[in-house]
Amino acid sequence: MTDAGIQGLCVSVNNLEAYNGKVGQCKSIEKLMIQGTKITHLGCQLALQNLPHLTLFDCGFSAQLLAKMHREASERDPSEFPKFSLIALYHHATNEVPYVSGSLKLTASLCRSTIVKLEIDLVAGLTDTDLLGLLVLKELKELKLQGCSDGNWVRLSQISFDGGVAPVLKSLGNSLNTLILTSFDVCINLLIIAEYCSELRSLFLTNNECYTLPEDFHLAETCSHFKKLEIMHLERNSFFLMAFEAFRDFEHEDLMSTDMLFLLLSSPFLKNVSIESYTCLTDNLLYDVAKIHGFQNLETLSLRYCSSVTKEAIDILIY
């Protein structure tokens, strides 16, 4: 798929008779996913300008592209900027369209009334101030933030948890039903998620390097957190851990304490639990959680490389 394909799809041209009147007539398209194709930012811009009914458009950098289009229209005539009904915004790591400071805030303000899904790679140039621009998205339901590094594992963005992510969760958390945080190299405060994202149905924490809880945190407080969580997926950098599994003496430090796991497992509505490469998950921890809610709604339990859990504990949970 190329820019020419986009033009033939939705841009009206002359001499339509040669193509049986089909060229450029697909203007009713509502969903267009073209990430990973040969379509450039010019082709993506053509799609946005000529598909008025688009609600879902993933070219990998739609957030940056919308901001660019708005800036160009503002230099000519702001009234020329088209109205969009997009329900999702994406900004993935790409060399083609480097991030320009302020783009995320501008795009969020343009689509504040419709956006319910947001996926952002924390690329170079992105700062806490950019994330604070998301606070206008009061209808947001699904948020995915993914850390990025270069080929030498050097961190690209300047995002912090306390200055960028936490304010977003405090402001928008009650509207979120899905939160995905992946590949963070800054510490994630789990209590912030628990306290301010009370409506979460799905939580995915994958390949992050650090988690924390306040020193004065007490397990008894978990009764008021994660009351609606149904899906919990917890995974660490298992690719690297599996490379060492042949060495019997190899031990890796857990990123979580038992208190952290207890907090994440405290929802009585858990249906789907997936935990990978956490030895701090033990029989006793599962027993303690079972005393609270008995895993009464659990439908799927996937434990991989959780070597501290025995078959006996699983049997007790099942039967």
C-alpha positions in Angstrom: 0.0 0.0 0.0 1.4 3.4 -1.0 0.4 7.0 -1.3 -0.9 6.3 -4.7 -3.2 3.7 -3.2 -4.6 6.2 -0.8 -5.2 8.6 -3.6 -7.1 6.0 -5.6 -9.1 5.1 -2.6 -10.5 8.5 -1.5 -9.3 11.3 -3.8 -11.5 12.1 -6.7 -9.7 12.4 -10.0 -10.6 13.2 -13.6 -11.3 10.6 -16.2 -13.2 8.3 -13.8 -14.7 6.5 -16.8 -11.4 4.7 -17.3 -11.8 3.1 -13.9 -15.5 2.4 -14.1 -16.2 5.4 -11.8 -14.6 3.7 -8.8 -11.6 5.8 -8.2 -11.8 8.1 -5.1 -15.3 7.1 -4.2 -14.6 5.2 -0.9 -15.3 8.3 1.2 -17.5 6.4 3.7 -14.6 4.6 5.3 -14.7 4.8 9.1 -11.7 2.7 10.1 -8.3 2.8 8.4 -5.3 1.0 9.8 -2.1 1.5 7.7 0.7 1.4 10.1 3.7 -0.6 8.7 2.8 0.1 5.1 4.8 2.3 2.6 2.3 5.1 3.0 4.1 8.4 4.0 2.9 11.3 6.0 1.6 12.8 2.7 -0.6 9.8 2.1 -1.9 9.9 5.6 -2.7 13.6 5.3 -4.7 12.8 2.1 -6.7 10.2 4.0 -7.5 12.6 6.8 -8.5 15.3 4.3 -10.7 13.1 2.2 -12.3 10.6 4.5 -14.8 12.7 6.5 -16.3 9.7 8.4 -13.0 8.4 9.8 -13.3 7.5 13.5 -10.4 5.1 13.8 -7.1 6.0 11.9 -3.8 4.4 12.8 -0.9 5.5 10.6 1.5 5.4 13.6 1.6 9.2 14.1 -1.9 10.5 13.8 -1.5 12.8 16.8 1.6 14.5 15.4 0.0 14.7 11.9 -3.1 16.4 13.1 -1.1 19.0 14.9 1.0 19.6 11.7 -2.1 20.0 9.6 -3.6 22.5 12.1 -0.4 24.6 12.1 -0.3 24.7 8.3 -4.0 25.7 8.1 -3.5 28.4 10.8 -0.8 30.0 8.6 -3.3 30.2 5.7 -6.9 30.3 7.0 -7.9 28.5 10.3 -11.4 27.9 8.9 -9.8 25.5 6.3 -9.0 23.0 9.0 -11.4 20.1 8.6 -13.5 18.7 11.5 -12.7 15.2 12.6 -14.7 12.6 14.5 -11.7 10.5 15.5 -12.2 8.3 18.6 -8.5 7.2 18.9 -5.1 8.9 18.6 -1.8 7.2 18.1 1.8 8.3 18.2 4.3 5.5 17.7 8.0 5.8 17.4 8.9 6.7 13.8 11.8 8.3 12.1 9.6 9.8 9.4 7.8 12.3 11.6 9.9 13.4 14.6 7.9 14.7 17.5 7.4 18.4 17.8 7.0 19.9 21.2 3.4 20.9 21.9 1.8 18.6 19.3 0.1 16.3 21.7 -1.5 19.2 23.6 -2.7 20.8 20.4 -4.2 17.6 19.0 -5.9 16.7 22.3 -7.6 20.1 22.3 -8.8 19.7 18.7 -10.4 16.2 19.5 -11.2 16.6 23.2 -14.9 15.7 22.8 -14.5 12.5 20.8 -11.3 10.7 21.8 -11.8 7.6 23.9 -8.5 5.8 23.1 -4.9 7.0 23.2 -1.7 5.2 22.5 1.6 7.0 22.9 5.2 5.9 22.5 7.3 8.1 24.8 9.6 9.2 22.1 12.5 11.7 22.1 11.2 15.3 22.6 8.2 14.2 24.6 8.1 15.8 28.1 5.9 15.9 31.2 4.4 19.1 29.9 3.3 17.3 26.7 1.5 14.7 28.8 -0.2 17.4 30.8 -1.9 18.5 27.6 -3.9 15.3 27.7 -5.9 16.6 30.7 -8.7 17.9 28.4 -9.6 14.4 27.3 -12.3 13.9 29.8 -14.0 11.1 27.8 -10.8 8.9 27.6 -11.5 5.2 28.3 -8.3 3.5 27.2 -4.7 4.8 27.7 -1.5 3.1 26.6 1.9 4.6 27.4 5.0 2.8 26.1 8.6 3.7 26.9 11.2 3.9 24.1 14.9 3.5 23.8 17.4 3.7 21.0 19.5 0.7 19.7 21.8 1.0 22.7 19.0 0.9 25.2 19.4 4.6 25.9 16.2 6.2 27.1 14.6 8.6 24.6 12.0 10.7 26.4 12.1 12.9 29.5 8.8 11.6 31.0 8.7 11.1 34.7 6.0 9.3 36.6 5.4 11.9 39.3 5.5 14.9 37.0 3.8 13.5 33.9 2.0 10.2 34.3 0.6 10.7 37.8 -1.2 14.0 37.1 -2.8 12.4 34.1 -4.1 9.5 36.1 -5.3 11.8 38.9 -7.3 13.9 36.5 -8.5 11.2 34.0 -8.3 8.0 36.0 -12.0 7.8 36.9 -13.0 7.7 33.3 -10.4 5.0 32.3 -11.5 1.3 32.0 -8.2 0.2 30.4 -4.6 1.2 31.4 -1.5 -0.2 29.7 2.0 0.9 31.0 4.9 -0.8 29.3 8.7 -0.5 29.1 8.9 2.2 31.7 12.4 2.8 33.2 11.0 5.1 35.9 9.3 3.9 39.0 5.6 3.3 38.8 3.6 4.1 41.9 1.0 1.4 42.1 -1.0 3.2 44.8 -1.6 6.2 42.4 -3.2 3.7 39.9 -5.2 2.1 42.7 -6.5 5.3 44.2 -7.3 7.3 41.1 -8.3 4.7 38.5 -11.1 3.1 40.5 -13.2 2.3 37.4 -10.4 0.2 35.7 -11.6 -3.1 34.2 -8.2 -4.0 32.6 -4.7 -3.3 33.8 -1.6 -4.3 31.8 1.9 -3.8 33.4 4.6 -5.2 31.1 8.4 -5.0 31.0 8.7 -2.1 33.4 11.8 -1.7 35.5 10.5 -0.5 38.8 7.4 -0.4 40.9 6.8 1.3 44.3 4.4 1.8 47.1 4.4 4.4 49.9 6.4 3.3 53.0 3.3 3.7 55.2 1.1 1.5 52.9 -0.9 -1.1 54.8 -2.5 -4.2 53.2 -5.8 -3.5 55.0 -6.3 -0.5 52.8 -6.6 -2.6 49.7 -10.3 -3.3 50.5 -11.1 0.1 48.9 -9.0 -0.4 45.7 -9.5 -2.1 42.4 -13.1 -3.0 43.1 -14.0 -3.5 39.4 -10.8 -4.9 37.9 -11.5 -7.9 35.8 -8.3 -8.4 33.7 -4.8 -8.1 35.2 -1.7 -8.9 33.2 1.7 -8.6 34.8 4.9 -9.4 32.9 8.6 -8.5 33.2 11.4 -8.8 30.6 10.9 -12.6 30.3 12.9 -12.7 27.0 16.1 -12.0 28.9 15.1 -14.2 31.9 14.4 -17.2 29.8 17.9 -16.9 28.3 19.2 -17.8 31.8 16.7 -20.5 32.8 19.2 -23.2 31.9 21.5 -22.0 34.7 20.1 -23.5 37.9 22.0 -21.1 40.1 20.7 -18.0 38.3 18.5 -15.8 40.5 16.9 -12.6 39.4 15.6 -9.9 41.7 11.8 -9.4 41.8 10.5 -6.0 40.8 7.6 -6.3 43.2 7.0 -7.0 46.8 4.3 -9.3 48.1 2.3 -6.2 49.2 2.3 -4.9 45.6 1.1 -8.2 44.2 -1.6 -8.5 46.9 -2.8 -5.0 45.9 -3.0 -6.0 42.2 -4.9 -9.2 43.0 -7.3 -7.6 45.5 -10.3 -7.2 43.1 -13.1 -9.6 43.8 -14.2 -9.3 40.1 -10.9 -10.7 38.6 -11.8 -12.9 35.7 -8.5 -13.1 33.8 -5.1 -13.1 35.6 -1.8 -13.5 33.8 1.5 -13.2 35.6 4.9 -14.0 34.1 8.3 -14.2 35.6 7.5 -13.2 39.2 9.0 -15.5 41.9 7.5 -13.3 44.7 4.1 -14.8 43.8 3.9 -17.6 46.4 1.4 -20.2 47.7 0.9 -18.1 50.9 0.2 -15.0 48.9 -2.5 -16.8 46.8 -4.0 -18.2 50.0 -4.1 -14.7 51.6 -5.9 -13.2 48.5 -8.3 -16.1 48.5 -9.3 -15.3 52.0 -10.6 -11.9 50.8 -12.6 -12.9 47.7 -11.9 -16.5 47.0 -11.2 -15.8 43.3 -14.9 -16.4 42.9 -15.1 -14.9 39.4 -11.8 -16.2 38.1 -12.1 -17.8 34.6 -8.5 -17.8 33.4 -5.3 -18.1 35.4 -2.0 -18.1 33.5 1.3 -18.3 35.5 4.5 -18.6 33.6 8.0 -18.7 35.2 6.4 -18.2 38.7 8.6 -20.8 40.3 7.4 -20.1 43.9 3.9 -21.3 43.2 3.2 -25.1 43.6 0.6 -27.4 42.1 -0.9 -27.9 45.6 -1.8 -24.2 45.8 -3.4 -24.2 42.4 -5.4 -27.3 43.2 -6.7 -25.6 46.3 -7.8 -22.6 44.4 -9.5 -24.7 41.7 -11.2 -27.1 44.0 
